[in-house]
Amino acid sequence: MKETYAFLFCTALGIAARFLYMAASALAKRTDLIPVTVVLDALTAATVGSAFILYVILTGTVIAPYLFAALFSGYFLTYLITRTNGKKRRPEKKKKAAKHK
């Protein structure tokens, strides 16, 4: 049962990591500064990594490959749901009809 809880926690941590990354990248786009982007990405990775390490240490769970698989699959499934194709919809410009005399 302990492994089931560890799997569920890591999956939820992967989902939370994706939402945290989305929030950090939205904040980085507002500032449009490279150092801010680098710091926010590093903080996101440190937050998720430290939460994972703390869970393993505090519960005494054995580190196994399925924990990493659960973490990455939670992130990837959330990525598939929340991704954009990179194409932003822009309003189409109306072409002015050339007047012929």
N, CA, C and O atoms as CSV, one atom per row, in Angstrom:
chain,resi,resn,atom,element,x,y,z
A,1,MET,N,N,0.826,-1.196,0.000
A,1,MET,CA,C,0.000,0.000,0.000
A,1,MET,C,C,0.872,1.261,0.000
A,1,MET,O,O,0.488,2.295,-0.547
A,2,LYS,N,N,2.036,1.157,0.615
A,2,LYS,CA,C,2.936,2.294,0.668
A,2,LYS,C,C,3.395,2.694,-0.733
A,2,LYS,O,O,3.565,3.879,-1.021
A,3,GLU,N,N,3.595,1.702,-1.603
A,3,GLU,CA,C,4.021,1.985,-2.968
A,3,GLU,C,C,2.923,2.678,-3.759
A,3,GLU,O,O,3.206,3.519,-4.612
A,4,THR,N,N,1.673,2.329,-3.481
A,4,THR,CA,C,0.545,2.965,-4.161
A,4,THR,C,C,0.469,4.439,-3.805
A,4,THR,O,O,0.254,5.285,-4.673
A,5,TYR,N,N,0.646,4.745,-2.520
A,5,TYR,CA,C,0.627,6.143,-2.095
A,5,TYR,C,C,1.793,6.916,-2.701
A,5,TYR,O,O,1.638,8.070,-3.100
A,6,ALA,N,N,2.944,6.288,-2.769
A,6,ALA,CA,C,4.110,6.940,-3.360
A,6,ALA,C,C,3.858,7.210,-4.847
A,6,ALA,O,O,4.206,8.275,-5.357
A,7,PHE,N,N,3.258,6.249,-5.531
A,7,PHE,CA,C,2.950,6.427,-6.949
A,7,PHE,C,C,1.958,7.566,-7.148
A,7,PHE,O,O,2.152,8.405,-8.027
A,8,LEU,N,N,0.912,7.607,-6.352
A,8,LEU,CA,C,-0.084,8.673,-6.474
A,8,LEU,C,C,0.504,10.037,-6.138
A,8,LEU,O,O,0.189,11.034,-6.788
A,9,PHE,N,N,1.361,10.075,-5.118
A,9,PHE,CA,C,1.989,11.343,-4.757
A,9,PHE,C,C,2.881,11.842,-5.890
A,9,PHE,O,O,2.857,13.028,-6.219
A,10,CYS,N,N,3.655,10.962,-6.480
A,10,CYS,CA,C,4.559,11.373,-7.555
A,10,CYS,C,C,3.787,11.794,-8.802
A,10,CYS,O,O,4.203,12.715,-9.505
A,11,THR,N,N,2.684,11.138,-9.078
A,11,THR,CA,C,1.857,11.552,-10.207
A,11,THR,C,C,1.273,12.944,-9.952
A,11,THR,O,O,1.274,13.796,-10.841
A,12,ALA,N,N,0.776,13.168,-8.734
A,12,ALA,CA,C,0.235,14.486,-8.387
A,12,ALA,C,C,1.330,15.548,-8.391
A,12,ALA,O,O,1.084,16.700,-8.748
A,13,LEU,N,N,2.524,15.160,-7.997
A,13,LEU,CA,C,3.645,16.097,-8.025
A,13,LEU,C,C,4.004,16.471,-9.460
A,13,LEU,O,O,4.355,17.619,-9.730
A,14,GLY,N,N,3.921,15.529,-10.366
A,14,GLY,CA,C,4.163,15.825,-11.775
A,14,GLY,C,C,3.126,16.780,-12.339
A,14,GLY,O,O,3.456,17.678,-13.114
A,15,ILE,N,N,1.870,16.587,-11.952
A,15,ILE,CA,C,0.800,17.484,-12.390
A,15,ILE,C,C,1.015,18.884,-11.820
A,15,ILE,O,O,0.875,19.881,-12.528
A,16,ALA,N,N,1.357,18.947,-10.534
A,16,ALA,CA,C,1.623,20.244,-9.905
A,16,ALA,C,C,2.829,20.922,-10.535
A,16,ALA,O,O,2.859,22.146,-10.661
A,17,ALA,N,N,3.820,20.136,-10.929
A,17,ALA,CA,C,5.008,20.701,-11.567
A,17,ALA,C,C,4.649,21.372,-12.878
A,17,ALA,O,O,5.177,22.439,-13.192
A,18,ARG,N,N,3.763,20.766,-13.645
A,18,ARG,CA,C,3.362,21.366,-14.925
A,18,ARG,C,C,2.644,22.695,-14.701
A,18,ARG,O,O,2.920,23.675,-15.392
A,19,PHE,N,N,1.722,22.730,-13.736
A,19,PHE,CA,C,1.005,23.970,-13.474
A,19,PHE,C,C,1.932,25.042,-12.910
A,19,PHE,O,O,1.778,26.223,-13.218
A,20,LEU,N,N,2.885,24.634,-12.092
A,20,LEU,CA,C,3.867,25.581,-11.571
A,20,LEU,C,C,4.734,26.128,-12.702
A,20,LEU,O,O,5.056,27.316,-12.723
A,21,TYR,N,N,5.106,25.272,-13.627
A,21,TYR,CA,C,5.898,25.718,-14.776
A,21,TYR,C,C,5.087,26.670,-15.657
A,21,TYR,O,O,5.621,27.662,-16.153
A,22,MET,N,N,3.808,26.371,-15.851
A,22,MET,CA,C,2.975,27.258,-16.657
A,22,MET,C,C,2.865,28.637,-16.014
A,22,MET,O,O,2.913,29.652,-16.708
A,23,ALA,N,N,2.717,28.676,-14.690
A,23,ALA,CA,C,2.638,29.952,-13.990
A,23,ALA,C,C,3.961,30.706,-14.075
A,23,ALA,O,O,3.972,31.921,-14.269
A,24,ALA,N,N,5.065,29.999,-13.933
A,24,ALA,CA,C,6.378,30.639,-14.005
A,24,ALA,C,C,6.653,31.176,-15.400
A,24,ALA,O,O,7.204,32.267,-15.547
A,25,SER,N,N,6.272,30.416,-16.433
A,25,SER,CA,C,6.525,30.908,-17.792
A,25,SER,C,C,5.600,32.074,-18.150
A,25,SER,O,O,5.987,32.949,-18.925
A,26,ALA,N,N,4.401,32.097,-17.603
A,26,ALA,CA,C,3.525,33.247,-17.831
A,26,ALA,C,C,4.098,34.498,-17.173
A,26,ALA,O,O,4.032,35.590,-17.738
A,27,LEU,N,N,4.655,34.335,-15.984
A,27,LEU,CA,C,5.291,35.459,-15.305
A,27,LEU,C,C,6.548,35.908,-16.050
A,27,LEU,O,O,6.828,37.103,-16.140
A,28,ALA,N,N,7.294,34.958,-16.578
A,28,ALA,CA,C,8.507,35.298,-17.325
A,28,ALA,C,C,8.164,36.039,-18.618
A,28,ALA,O,O,8.914,36.922,-19.037
A,29,LYS,N,N,7.054,35.696,-19.250
A,29,LYS,CA,C,6.647,36.394,-20.474
A,29,LYS,C,C,6.258,37.833,-20.181
A,29,LYS,O,O,6.464,38.720,-21.010
A,30,ARG,N,N,5.699,38.061,-19.008
A,30,ARG,CA,C,5.311,39.429,-18.654
A,30,ARG,C,C,6.534,40.316,-18.458
A,30,ARG,O,O,6.534,41.481,-18.855
A,31,THR,N,N,7.580,39.757,-17.841
A,31,THR,CA,C,8.778,40.564,-17.605
A,31,THR,C,C,9.661,40.632,-18.839
A,31,THR,O,O,10.310,41.648,-19.084
A,32,ASP,N,N,9.690,39.555,-19.618
A,32,ASP,CA,C,10.456,39.475,-20.861
A,32,ASP,C,C,11.950,39.724,-20.626
A,32,ASP,O,O,12.617,40.378,-21.428
A,33,LEU,N,N,12.458,39.193,-19.517
A,33,LEU,CA,C,13.876,39.298,-19.193
A,33,LEU,C,C,14.458,37.902,-19.048
A,33,LEU,O,O,13.878,37.062,-18.361
A,34,ILE,N,N,15.585,37.641,-19.677
A,34,ILE,CA,C,16.206,36.317,-19.638
A,34,ILE,C,C,16.602,35.912,-18.213
A,34,ILE,O,O,16.351,34.764,-17.845
A,35,PRO,N,N,17.208,36.785,-17.384
A,35,PRO,CA,C,17.564,36.355,-16.027
A,35,PRO,C,C,16.354,35.939,-15.194
A,35,PRO,O,O,16.436,35.007,-14.393
A,36,VAL,N,N,15.245,36.622,-15.383
A,36,VAL,CA,C,14.031,36.256,-14.647
A,36,VAL,C,C,13.558,34.871,-15.086
A,36,VAL,O,O,13.143,34.065,-14.253
A,37,THR,N,N,13.617,34.597,-16.366
A,37,THR,CA,C,13.210,33.296,-16.881
A,37,THR,C,C,14.095,32.187,-16.324
A,37,THR,O,O,13.598,31.135,-15.920
A,38,VAL,N,N,15.389,32.419,-16.304
A,38,VAL,CA,C,16.322,31.412,-15.796
A,38,VAL,C,C,16.082,31.157,-14.312
A,38,VAL,O,O,16.065,30.007,-13.873
A,39,VAL,N,N,15.900,32.214,-13.547
A,39,VAL,CA,C,15.662,32.062,-12.104
A,39,VAL,C,C,14.348,31.335,-11.846
A,39,VAL,O,O,14.294,30.458,-10.984
A,40,LEU,N,N,13.289,31.681,-12.573
A,40,LEU,CA,C,12.000,31.023,-12.364
A,40,LEU,C,C,12.051,29.546,-12.753
A,40,LEU,O,O,11.452,28.709,-12.079
A,41,ASP,N,N,12.759,29.220,-13.830
A,41,ASP,CA,C,12.910,27.814,-14.206
A,41,ASP,C,C,13.699,27.043,-13.157
A,41,ASP,O,O,13.356,25.907,-12.832
A,42,ALA,N,N,14.745,27.650,-12.631
A,42,ALA,CA,C,15.542,27.002,-11.591
A,42,ALA,C,C,14.732,26.805,-10.312
A,42,ALA,O,O,14.833,25.765,-9.660
A,43,LEU,N,N,13.933,27.804,-9.959
A,43,LEU,CA,C,13.082,27.669,-8.769
A,43,LEU,C,C,12.014,26.598,-8.945
A,43,LEU,O,O,11.687,25.884,-7.996
A,44,THR,N,N,11.478,26.483,-10.139
A,44,THR,CA,C,10.494,25.434,-10.412
A,44,THR,C,C,11.123,24.058,-10.255
A,44,THR,O,O,10.550,23.179,-9.611
A,45,ALA,N,N,12.286,23.871,-10.838
A,45,ALA,CA,C,12.971,22.582,-10.730
A,45,ALA,C,C,13.372,22.287,-9.288
A,45,ALA,O,O,13.255,21.149,-8.832
A,46,ALA,N,N,13.840,23.300,-8.572
A,46,ALA,CA,C,14.235,23.098,-7.175
A,46,ALA,C,C,13.034,22.772,-6.296
A,46,ALA,O,O,13.134,21.944,-5.390
A,47,THR,N,N,11.914,23.409,-6.554
A,47,THR,CA,C,10.712,23.158,-5.762
A,47,THR,C,C,10.208,21.731,-5.961
A,47,THR,O,O,9.902,21.033,-4.994
A,48,VAL,N,N,10.124,21.312,-7.195
A,48,VAL,CA,C,9.637,19.958,-7.481
A,48,VAL,C,C,10.631,18.913,-6.983
A,48,VAL,O,O,10.240,17.907,-6.390
A,49,GLY,N,N,11.900,19.153,-7.225
A,49,GLY,CA,C,12.926,18.214,-6.767
A,49,GLY,C,C,12.979,18.099,-5.259
A,49,GLY,O,O,13.106,16.998,-4.723
A,50,SER,N,N,12.882,19.221,-4.572
A,50,SER,CA,C,12.920,19.173,-3.110
A,50,SER,C,C,11.666,18.520,-2.533
A,50,SER,O,O,11.742,17.827,-1.518
A,51,ALA,N,N,10.524,18.732,-3.163
A,51,ALA,CA,C,9.307,18.060,-2.689
A,51,ALA,C,C,9.424,16.547,-2.855
A,51,ALA,O,O,9.004,15.783,-1.986
A,52,PHE,N,N,9.994,16.129,-3.971
A,52,PHE,CA,C,10.196,14.700,-4.216
A,52,PHE,C,C,11.169,14.104,-3.195
A,52,PHE,O,O,10.904,13.046,-2.625
A,53,ILE,N,N,12.287,14.784,-2.970
A,53,ILE,CA,C,13.297,14.296,-2.025
A,53,ILE,C,C,12.735,14.267,-0.608
A,53,ILE,O,O,12.943,13.298,0.122
A,54,LEU,N,N,12.025,15.322,-0.218
A,54,LEU,CA,C,11.446,15.354,1.127
A,54,LEU,C,C,10.433,14.232,1.329
A,54,LEU,O,O,10.380,13.631,2.402
A,55,TYR,N,N,9.642,13.949,0.322
A,55,TYR,CA,C,8.680,12.852,0.447
A,55,TYR,C,C,9.403,11.527,0.646
A,55,TYR,O,O,9.016,10.724,1.495
A,56,VAL,N,N,10.432,11.304,-0.123
A,56,VAL,CA,C,11.182,10.045,-0.009
A,56,VAL,C,C,11.842,9.939,1.355
A,56,VAL,O,O,11.817,8.873,1.970
A,57,ILE,N,N,12.430,11.021,1.835
A,57,ILE,CA,C,13.118,10.987,3.126
A,57,ILE,C,C,12.132,10.843,4.282
A,57,ILE,O,O,12.332,10.022,5.177
A,58,LEU,N,N,11.075,11.640,4.258
A,58,LEU,CA,C,10.150,11.636,5.400
A,58,LEU,C,C,9.303,10.369,5.495
A,58,LEU,O,O,8.920,9.972,6.595
A,59,THR,N,N,9.009,9.739,4.384
A,59,THR,CA,C,8.195,8.520,4.442
A,59,THR,C,C,9.040,7.257,4.445
A,59,THR,O,O,8.532,6.168,4.712
A,60,GLY,N,N,10.311,7.394,4.153
A,60,GLY,CA,C,11.168,6.217,4.131
A,60,GLY,C,C,10.921,5.322,2.931
A,60,GLY,O,O,11.215,4.127,2.964
A,61,THR,N,N,10.387,5.898,1.887
A,61,THR,CA,C,10.105,5.140,0.670
A,61,THR,C,C,11.416,4.821,-0.046
A,61,THR,O,O,12.326,5.647,-0.107
A,62,VAL,N,N,11.489,3.629,-0.575
A,62,VAL,CA,C,12.656,3.239,-1.350
A,62,VAL,C,C,12.545,3.885,-2.728
A,62,VAL,O,O,11.501,3.826,-3.377
A,63,ILE,N,N,13.646,4.502,-3.160
A,63,ILE,CA,C,13.627,5.126,-4.481
A,63,ILE,C,C,13.636,4.023,-5.531
A,63,ILE,O,O,14.543,3.193,-5.588
A,64,ALA,N,N,12.606,4.043,-6.351
A,64,ALA,CA,C,12.465,3.024,-7.386
A,64,ALA,C,C,12.163,3.719,-8.711
A,64,ALA,O,O,11.722,4.868,-8.722
A,65,PRO,N,N,12.395,3.040,-9.808
A,65,PRO,CA,C,12.136,3.667,-11.119
A,65,PRO,C,C,10.683,4.085,-11.319
A,65,PRO,O,O,10.415,5.047,-12.040
A,66,TYR,N,N,9.745,3.385,-10.699
A,66,TYR,CA,C,8.345,3.746,-10.918
A,66,TYR,C,C,8.010,5.105,-10.332
A,66,TYR,O,O,7.061,5.747,-10.782
A,67,LEU,N,N,8.768,5.565,-9.333
A,67,LEU,CA,C,8.515,6.903,-8.786
A,67,LEU,C,C,8.854,7.971,-9.826
A,67,LEU,O,O,8.103,8.928,-10.012
A,68,PHE,N,N,9.978,7.801,-10.491
A,68,PHE,CA,C,10.355,8.749,-11.535
A,68,PHE,C,C,9.410,8.642,-12.725
A,68,PHE,O,O,9.066,9.650,-13.343
A,69,ALA,N,N,8.999,7.442,-13.040
A,69,ALA,CA,C,8.050,7.255,-14.146
A,69,ALA,C,C,6.716,7.926,-13.826
A,69,ALA,O,O,6.099,8.528,-14.705
A,70,ALA,N,N,6.273,7.827,-12.583
A,70,ALA,CA,C,5.022,8.465,-12.179
A,70,ALA,C,C,5.148,9.984,-12.232
A,70,ALA,O,O,4.228,10.673,-12.673
A,71,LEU,N,N,6.285,10.504,-11.783
A,71,LEU,CA,C,6.514,11.948,-11.813
A,71,LEU,C,C,6.497,12.469,-13.242
A,71,LEU,O,O,5.826,13.457,-13.539
A,72,PHE,N,N,7.224,11.816,-14.114
A,72,PHE,CA,C,7.295,12.263,-15.502
A,72,PHE,C,C,5.994,12.023,-16.255
A,72,PHE,O,O,5.623,12.820,-17.116
A,73,SER,N,N,5.302,10.942,-15.943
A,73,SER,CA,C,4.036,10.696,-16.643
A,73,SER,C,C,2.963,11.686,-16.199
A,73,SER,O,O,2.139,12.100,-17.015
A,74,GLY,N,N,2.955,12.073,-14.930
A,74,GLY,CA,C,2.024,13.102,-14.476
A,74,GLY,C,C,2.271,14.419,-15.176
A,74,GLY,O,O,1.333,15.111,-15.571
A,75,TYR,N,N,3.553,14.765,-15.328
A,75,TYR,CA,C,3.905,15.993,-16.040
A,75,TYR,C,C,3.523,15.894,-17.513
A,75,TYR,O,O,2.947,16.822,-18.080
A,76,PHE,N,N,3.851,14.759,-18.124
A,76,PHE,CA,C,3.607,14.608,-19.556
A,76,PHE,C,C,2.119,14.579,-19.886
A,76,PHE,O,O,1.698,15.175,-20.878
A,77,LEU,N,N,1.324,13.900,-19.079
A,77,LEU,CA,C,-0.124,13.870,-19.338
A,77,LEU,C,C,-0.736,15.261,-19.198
A,77,LEU,O,O,-1.608,15.646,-19.978
A,78,THR,N,N,-0.276,16.003,-18.210
A,78,THR,CA,C,-0.770,17.367,-18.059
A,78,THR,C,C,-0.293,18.242,-19.211
A,78,THR,O,O,-1.017,19.128,-19.666
A,79,TYR,N,N,0.919,17.994,-19.679
A,79,TYR,CA,C,1.433,18.722,-20.836
A,79,TYR,C,C,0.566,18.465,-22.065
A,79,TYR,O,O,0.248,19.394,-22.808
A,80,LEU,N,N,0.187,17.222,-22.278
A,80,LEU,CA,C,-0.639,16.897,-23.440
A,80,LEU,C,C,-1.989,17.585,-23.376
A,80,LEU,O,O,-2.542,17.973,-24.405
A,81,ILE,N,N,-2.514,17.735,-22.187
A,81,ILE,CA,C,-3.826,18.363,-22.031
A,81,ILE,C,C,-3.736,19.879,-22.180
A,81,ILE,O,O,-4.630,20.497,-22.760
A,82,THR,N,N,-2.659,20.487,-21.659
A,82,THR,CA,C,-2.595,21.945,-21.594
A,82,THR,C,C,-1.741,22.589,-22.677
A,82,THR,O,O,-1.612,23.813,-22.697
A,83,ARG,N,N,-1.167,21.824,-23.558
A,83,ARG,CA,C,-0.258,22.413,-24.542
A,83,ARG,C,C,-1.008,23.250,-25.573
A,83,ARG,O,O,-2.193,23.058,-25.846
A,84,THR,N,N,-0.258,24.174,-26.119
A,84,THR,CA,C,-0.755,24.948,-27.251
A,84,THR,C,C,0.149,24.611,-28.419
A,84,THR,O,O,1.298,24.216,-28.223
A,85,ASN,N,N,-0.339,24.756,-29.581
A,85,ASN,CA,C,0.435,24.401,-30.760
A,85,ASN,C,C,1.437,25.478,-31.153
A,85,ASN,O,O,2.124,25.348,-32.167
A,86,GLY,N,N,1.523,26.520,-30.371
A,86,GLY,CA,C,2.451,27.593,-30.685
A,86,GLY,C,C,1.895,28.602,-31.674
A,86,GLY,O,O,2.533,29.614,-31.965
A,87,LYS,N,N,0.744,28.333,-32.174
A,87,LYS,CA,C,0.120,29.249,-33.122
A,87,LYS,C,C,-0.927,30.066,-32.384
A,87,LYS,O,O,-1.936,29.542,-31.914
A,88,LYS,N,N,-0.666,31.337,-32.296
A,88,LYS,CA,C,-1.630,32.210,-31.649
A,88,LYS,C,C,-2.573,32.736,-32.701
A,88,LYS,O,O,-2.165,33.101,-33.804
A,89,ARG,N,N,-3.807,32.771,-32.354
A,89,ARG,CA,C,-4.787,33.304,-33.300
A,89,ARG,C,C,-4.710,34.815,-33.293
A,89,ARG,O,O,-4.827,35.467,-32.255
A,90,ARG,N,N,-4.517,35.333,-34.448
A,90,ARG,CA,C,-4.504,36.776,-34.596
A,90,ARG,C,C,-5.689,37.162,-35.466
A,90,ARG,O,O,-6.053,36.454,-36.404
A,91,PRO,N,N,-6.267,38.273,-35.141
A,91,PRO,CA,C,-7.380,38.693,-35.998
A,91,PRO,C,C,-6.876,38.971,-37.404
A,91,PRO,O,O,-5.843,39.610,-37.602
A,92,GLU,N,N,-7.613,38.488,-38.345
A,92,GLU,CA,C,-7.203,38.677,-39.731
A,92,GLU,C,C,-7.411,40.130,-40.139
A,92,GLU,O,O,-8.420,40.761,-39.825
A,93,LYS,N,N,-6.430,40.618,-40.838
A,93,LYS,CA,C,-6.522,42.004,-41.284
A,93,LYS,C,C,-7.390,42.033,-42.537
A,93,LYS,O,O,-7.246,41.224,-43.454
A,94,LYS,N,N,-8.273,42.981,-42.530
A,94,LYS,CA,C,-9.130,43.135,-43.694
A,94,LYS,C,C,-8.373,43.899,-44.769
A,94,LYS,O,O,-7.837,44.984,-44.541
A,95,LYS,N,N,-8.352,43.313,-45.908
A,95,LYS,CA,C,-7.653,43.961,-47.010
A,95,LYS,C,C,-8.579,45.008,-47.627
A,95,LYS,O,O,-9.764,44.785,-47.876
A,96,LYS,N,N,-7.980,46.118,-47.847
A,96,LYS,CA,C,-8.769,47.187,-48.459
A,96,LYS,C,C,-8.860,46.909,-49.949
A,96,LYS,O,O,-7.864,46.638,-50.621
A,97,ALA,N,N,-10.049,46.984,-50.426
A,97,ALA,CA,C,-10.254,46.749,-51.852
A,97,ALA,C,C,-9.733,47.951,-52.631
A,97,ALA,O,O,-10.025,49.105,-52.318
A,98,ALA,N,N,-8.975,47.643,-53.622
A,98,ALA,CA,C,-8.403,48.731,-54.453
A,98,ALA,C,C,-9.534,49.316,-55.295
A,98,ALA,O,O,-10.312,48.600,-55.926
A,99,LYS,N,N,-9.589,50.597,-55.279
A,99,LYS,CA,C,-10.643,51.277,-56.041
A,99,LYS,C,C,-10.148,51.485,-57.456
A,99,LYS,O,O,-9.084,52.058,-57.688
A,100,HIS,N,N,-10.928,51.015,-58.377
A,100,HIS,CA,C,-10.598,51.198,-59.783
A,100,HIS,C,C,-11.405,52.365,-60.324
A,100,HIS,O,O,-12.604,52.469,-60.064
A,101,LYS,N,N,-10.763,53.230,-61.065
A,101,LYS,CA,C,-11.446,54.400,-61.612
A,101,LYS,C,C,-12.005,54.133,-62.964
A,101,LYS,O,O,-12.614,55.018,-63.566
